[in-house]
Amino acid sequence: MSARIYSPAKTAMQSGKAKTGHWVLEFGPEQRRKIDPLMGYTSSGDMKSQLRLTFETLEEAVAYAKREGIAYRVQELKEERRRQISYSDNFRYDRKTPWTH
């Protein structure tokens, strides 16, 4: 049984940073999923794959995993790189790419 600790990124449907900044501990799959022959549903007897534990800080998540004897790996945060551009740059006369319409 191994777990992954990560901080979720913002969804594509939001422009702000709501529901981010916390850390999640998710368990990896222990069994393969199987397809039900009658209905075609995929199922698994692995109940831990349905668990998602949330923590305020990374240290709390790591301490929990160590205390419970869970093997874990931490997925570090990626730096958010935003380009600072100005709206008026779209209309500059010395643009590198010409205006197409």
MODELLER restraints for C-alpha pairs under 7 A, 6 or more apart:
rsr = mdl.restraints
at = mdl.atoms
rsr.add(forms.Gaussian(group=physical.xy_distance, feature=features.Distance(at['CA:1:A'], at['CA:28:A']), mean=6.85, stdev=0.5))
rsr.add(forms.Gaussian(group=physical.xy_distance, feature=features.Distance(at['CA:1:A'], at['CA:30:A']), mean=6.55, stdev=0.5))
rsr.add(forms.Gaussian(group=physical.xy_distance, feature=features.Distance(at['CA:1:A'], at['CA:70:A']), mean=6.86, stdev=0.5))
rsr.add(forms.Gaussian(group=physical.xy_distance, feature=features.Distance(at['CA:1:A'], at['CA:71:A']), mean=6.70, stdev=0.5))
rsr.add(forms.Gaussian(group=physical.xy_distance, feature=features.Distance(at['CA:2:A'], at['CA:27:A']), mean=5.98, stdev=0.5))
rsr.add(forms.Gaussian(group=physical.xy_distance, feature=features.Distance(at['CA:2:A'], at['CA:28:A']), mean=5.72, stdev=0.5))
rsr.add(forms.Gaussian(group=physical.xy_distance, feature=features.Distance(at['CA:2:A'], at['CA:70:A']), mean=6.24, stdev=0.5))
rsr.add(forms.Gaussian(group=physical.xy_distance, feature=features.Distance(at['CA:2:A'], at['CA:71:A']), mean=4.72, stdev=0.5))
rsr.add(forms.Gaussian(group=physical.xy_distance, feature=features.Distance(at['CA:2:A'], at['CA:72:A']), mean=5.39, stdev=0.5))
rsr.add(forms.Gaussian(group=physical.xy_distance, feature=features.Distance(at['CA:3:A'], at['CA:25:A']), mean=6.42, stdev=0.5))
rsr.add(forms.Gaussian(group=physical.xy_distance, feature=features.Distance(at['CA:3:A'], at['CA:26:A']), mean=5.40, stdev=0.5))
rsr.add(forms.Gaussian(group=physical.xy_distance, feature=features.Distance(at['CA:3:A'], at['CA:27:A']), mean=4.19, stdev=0.5))
rsr.add(forms.Gaussian(group=physical.xy_distance, feature=features.Distance(at['CA:3:A'], at['CA:28:A']), mean=5.53, stdev=0.5))
rsr.add(forms.Gaussian(group=physical.xy_distance, feature=features.Distance(at['CA:3:A'], at['CA:70:A']), mean=6.95, stdev=0.5))
rsr.add(forms.Gaussian(group=physical.xy_distance, feature=features.Distance(at['CA:3:A'], at['CA:71:A']), mean=6.19, stdev=0.5))
rsr.add(forms.Gaussian(group=physical.xy_distance, feature=features.Distance(at['CA:3:A'], at['CA:72:A']), mean=4.56, stdev=0.5))
rsr.add(forms.Gaussian(group=physical.xy_distance, feature=features.Distance(at['CA:3:A'], at['CA:73:A']), mean=6.47, stdev=0.5))
rsr.add(forms.Gaussian(group=physical.xy_distance, feature=features.Distance(at['CA:4:A'], at['CA:25:A']), mean=5.64, stdev=0.5))
rsr.add(forms.Gaussian(group=physical.xy_distance, feature=features.Distance(at['CA:4:A'], at['CA:26:A']), mean=5.29, stdev=0.5))
rsr.add(forms.Gaussian(group=physical.xy_distance, feature=features.Distance(at['CA:4:A'], at['CA:27:A']), mean=6.31, stdev=0.5))
rsr.add(forms.Gaussian(group=physical.xy_distance, feature=features.Distance(at['CA:4:A'], at['CA:72:A']), mean=5.60, stdev=0.5))
rsr.add(forms.Gaussian(group=physical.xy_distance, feature=features.Distance(at['CA:4:A'], at['CA:73:A']), mean=5.15, stdev=0.5))
rsr.add(forms.Gaussian(group=physical.xy_distance, feature=features.Distance(at['CA:4:A'], at['CA:74:A']), mean=6.02, stdev=0.5))
rsr.add(forms.Gaussian(group=physical.xy_distance, feature=features.Distance(at['CA:5:A'], at['CA:23:A']), mean=6.72, stdev=0.5))
rsr.add(forms.Gaussian(group=physical.xy_distance, feature=features.Distance(at['CA:5:A'], at['CA:24:A']), mean=5.54, stdev=0.5))
rsr.add(forms.Gaussian(group=physical.xy_distance, feature=features.Distance(at['CA:5:A'], at['CA:25:A']), mean=4.52, stdev=0.5))
rsr.add(forms.Gaussian(group=physical.xy_distance, feature=features.Distance(at['CA:5:A'], at['CA:26:A']), mean=6.55, stdev=0.5))
rsr.add(forms.Gaussian(group=physical.xy_distance, feature=features.Distance(at['CA:5:A'], at['CA:72:A']), mean=6.99, stdev=0.5))
rsr.add(forms.Gaussian(group=physical.xy_distance, feature=features.Distance(at['CA:5:A'], at['CA:73:A']), mean=6.17, stdev=0.5))
rsr.add(forms.Gaussian(group=physical.xy_distance, feature=features.Distance(at['CA:5:A'], at['CA:74:A']), mean=4.79, stdev=0.5))
rsr.add(forms.Gaussian(group=physical.xy_distance, feature=features.Distance(at['CA:5:A'], at['CA:75:A']), mean=6.04, stdev=0.5))
rsr.add(forms.Gaussian(group=physical.xy_distance, feature=features.Distance(at['CA:6:A'], at['CA:23:A']), mean=5.53, stdev=0.5))
rsr.add(forms.Gaussian(group=physical.xy_distance, feature=features.Distance(at['CA:6:A'], at['CA:24:A']), mean=5.45, stdev=0.5))
rsr.add(forms.Gaussian(group=physical.xy_distance, feature=features.Distance(at['CA:6:A'], at['CA:25:A']), mean=6.78, stdev=0.5))
rsr.add(forms.Gaussian(group=physical.xy_distance, feature=features.Distance(at['CA:6:A'], at['CA:74:A']), mean=6.14, stdev=0.5))
rsr.add(forms.Gaussian(group=physical.xy_distance, feature=features.Distance(at['CA:6:A'], at['CA:75:A']), mean=5.05, stdev=0.5))
rsr.add(forms.Gaussian(group=physical.xy_distance, feature=features.Distance(at['CA:6:A'], at['CA:76:A']), mean=6.68, stdev=0.5))
rsr.add(forms.Gaussian(group=physical.xy_distance, feature=features.Distance(at['CA:7:A'], at['CA:21:A']), mean=6.46, stdev=0.5))
rsr.add(forms.Gaussian(group=physical.xy_distance, feature=features.Distance(at['CA:7:A'], at['CA:22:A']), mean=5.84, stdev=0.5))
rsr.add(forms.Gaussian(group=physical.xy_distance, feature=features.Distance(at['CA:7:A'], at['CA:23:A']), mean=4.46, stdev=0.5))
rsr.add(forms.Gaussian(group=physical.xy_distance, feature=features.Distance(at['CA:7:A'], at['CA:24:A']), mean=6.02, stdev=0.5))
rsr.add(forms.Gaussian(group=physical.xy_distance, feature=features.Distance(at['CA:7:A'], at['CA:77:A']), mean=6.78, stdev=0.5))
rsr.add(forms.Gaussian(group=physical.xy_distance, feature=features.Distance(at['CA:8:A'], at['CA:20:A']), mean=6.06, stdev=0.5))
rsr.add(forms.Gaussian(group=physical.xy_distance, feature=features.Distance(at['CA:9:A'], at['CA:20:A']), mean=6.29, stdev=0.5))
rsr.add(forms.Gaussian(group=physical.xy_distance, feature=features.Distance(at['CA:10:A'], at['CA:17:A']), mean=6.11, stdev=0.5))
rsr.add(forms.Gaussian(group=physical.xy_distance, feature=features.Distance(at['CA:10:A'], at['CA:20:A']), mean=6.15, stdev=0.5))
rsr.add(forms.Gaussian(group=physical.xy_distance, feature=features.Distance(at['CA:22:A'], at['CA:54:A']), mean=6.81, stdev=0.5))
rsr.add(forms.Gaussian(group=physical.xy_distance, feature=features.Distance(at['CA:22:A'], at['CA:55:A']), mean=5.94, stdev=0.5))
rsr.add(forms.Gaussian(group=physical.xy_distance, feature=features.Distance(at['CA:22:A'], at['CA:56:A']), mean=4.96, stdev=0.5))
rsr.add(forms.Gaussian(group=physical.xy_distance, feature=features.Distance(at['CA:22:A'], at['CA:57:A']), mean=6.32, stdev=0.5))
rsr.add(forms.Gaussian(group=physical.xy_distance, feature=features.Distance(at['CA:23:A'], at['CA:54:A']), mean=5.63, stdev=0.5))
rsr.add(forms.Gaussian(group=physical.xy_distance, feature=features.Distance(at['CA:23:A'], at['CA:55:A']), mean=5.09, stdev=0.5))
rsr.add(forms.Gaussian(group=physical.xy_distance, feature=features.Distance(at['CA:23:A'], at['CA:56:A']), mean=6.14, stdev=0.5))
rsr.add(forms.Gaussian(group=physical.xy_distance, feature=features.Distance(at['CA:23:A'], at['CA:57:A']), mean=6.08, stdev=0.5))
rsr.add(forms.Gaussian(group=physical.xy_distance, feature=features.Distance(at['CA:23:A'], at['CA:58:A']), mean=6.02, stdev=0.5))
rsr.add(forms.Gaussian(group=physical.xy_distance, feature=features.Distance(at['CA:24:A'], at['CA:52:A']), mean=6.44, stdev=0.5))
rsr.add(forms.Gaussian(group=physical.xy_distance, feature=features.Distance(at['CA:24:A'], at['CA:53:A']), mean=5.58, stdev=0.5))
rsr.add(forms.Gaussian(group=physical.xy_distance, feature=features.Distance(at['CA:24:A'], at['CA:54:A']), mean=4.50, stdev=0.5))
rsr.add(forms.Gaussian(group=physical.xy_distance, feature=features.Distance(at['CA:24:A'], at['CA:55:A']), mean=6.25, stdev=0.5))
rsr.add(forms.Gaussian(group=physical.xy_distance, feature=features.Distance(at['CA:25:A'], at['CA:52:A']), mean=5.83, stdev=0.5))
rsr.add(forms.Gaussian(group=physical.xy_distance, feature=features.Distance(at['CA:25:A'], at['CA:53:A']), mean=5.10, stdev=0.5))
rsr.add(forms.Gaussian(group=physical.xy_distance, feature=features.Distance(at['CA:25:A'], at['CA:54:A']), mean=6.37, stdev=0.5))
rsr.add(forms.Gaussian(group=physical.xy_distance, feature=features.Distance(at['CA:25:A'], at['CA:61:A']), mean=6.76, stdev=0.5))
rsr.add(forms.Gaussian(group=physical.xy_distance, feature=features.Distance(at['CA:26:A'], at['CA:51:A']), mean=6.35, stdev=0.5))
rsr.add(forms.Gaussian(group=physical.xy_distance, feature=features.Distance(at['CA:26:A'], at['CA:52:A']), mean=5.05, stdev=0.5))
rsr.add(forms.Gaussian(group=physical.xy_distance, feature=features.Distance(at['CA:26:A'], at['CA:53:A']), mean=6.70, stdev=0.5))
rsr.add(forms.Gaussian(group=physical.xy_distance, feature=features.Distance(at['CA:27:A'], at['CA:48:A']), mean=6.12, stdev=0.5))
rsr.add(forms.Gaussian(group=physical.xy_distance, feature=features.Distance(at['CA:27:A'], at['CA:49:A']), mean=5.34, stdev=0.5))
rsr.add(forms.Gaussian(group=physical.xy_distance, feature=features.Distance(at['CA:27:A'], at['CA:51:A']), mean=6.84, stdev=0.5))
rsr.add(forms.Gaussian(group=physical.xy_distance, feature=features.Distance(at['CA:28:A'], at['CA:49:A']), mean=6.00, stdev=0.5))
rsr.add(forms.Gaussian(group=physical.xy_distance, feature=features.Distance(at['CA:29:A'], at['CA:46:A']), mean=6.91, stdev=0.5))
rsr.add(forms.Gaussian(group=physical.xy_distance, feature=features.Distance(at['CA:29:A'], at['CA:49:A']), mean=5.60, stdev=0.5))
rsr.add(forms.Gaussian(group=physical.xy_distance, feature=features.Distance(at['CA:30:A'], at['CA:46:A']), mean=6.31, stdev=0.5))
rsr.add(forms.Gaussian(group=physical.xy_distance, feature=features.Distance(at['CA:31:A'], at['CA:44:A']), mean=6.80, stdev=0.5))
rsr.add(forms.Gaussian(group=physical.xy_distance, feature=features.Distance(at['CA:31:A'], at['CA:46:A']), mean=6.08, stdev=0.5))
rsr.add(forms.Gaussian(group=physical.xy_distance, feature=features.Distance(at['CA:32:A'], at['CA:44:A']), mean=6.74, stdev=0.5))
rsr.add(forms.Gaussian(group=physical.xy_distance, feature=features.Distance(at['CA:33:A'], at['CA:42:A']), mean=6.14, stdev=0.5))
rsr.add(forms.Gaussian(group=physical.xy_distance, feature=features.Distance(at['CA:33:A'], at['CA:43:A']), mean=5.41, stdev=0.5))
rsr.add(forms.Gaussian(group=physical.xy_distance, feature=features.Distance(at['CA:33:A'], at['CA:44:A']), mean=4.82, stdev=0.5))
rsr.add(forms.Gaussian(group=physical.xy_distance, feature=features.Distance(at['CA:34:A'], at['CA:42:A']), mean=5.48, stdev=0.5))
rsr.add(forms.Gaussian(group=physical.xy_distance, feature=features.Distance(at['CA:34:A'], at['CA:43:A']), mean=5.51, stdev=0.5))
rsr.add(forms.Gaussian(group=physical.xy_distance, feature=features.Distance(at['CA:34:A'], at['CA:44:A']), mean=6.29, stdev=0.5))
rsr.add(forms.Gaussian(group=physical.xy_distance, feature=features.Distance(at['CA:35:A'], at['CA:41:A']), mean=5.60, stdev=0.5))
rsr.add(forms.Gaussian(group=physical.xy_distance, feature=features.Distance(at['CA:35:A'], at['CA:42:A']), mean=4.46, stdev=0.5))
rsr.add(forms.Gaussian(group=physical.xy_distance, feature=features.Distance(at['CA:35:A'], at['CA:43:A']), mean=6.40, stdev=0.5))
rsr.add(forms.Gaussian(group=physical.xy_distance, feature=features.Distance(at['CA:36:A'], at['CA:42:A']), mean=6.19, stdev=0.5))
rsr.add(forms.Gaussian(group=physical.xy_distance, feature=features.Distance(at['CA:55:A'], at['CA:61:A']), mean=5.86, stdev=0.5))
rsr.add(forms.Gaussian(group=physical.xy_distance, feature=features.Distance(at['CA:65:A'], at['CA:72:A']), mean=6.82, stdev=0.5))
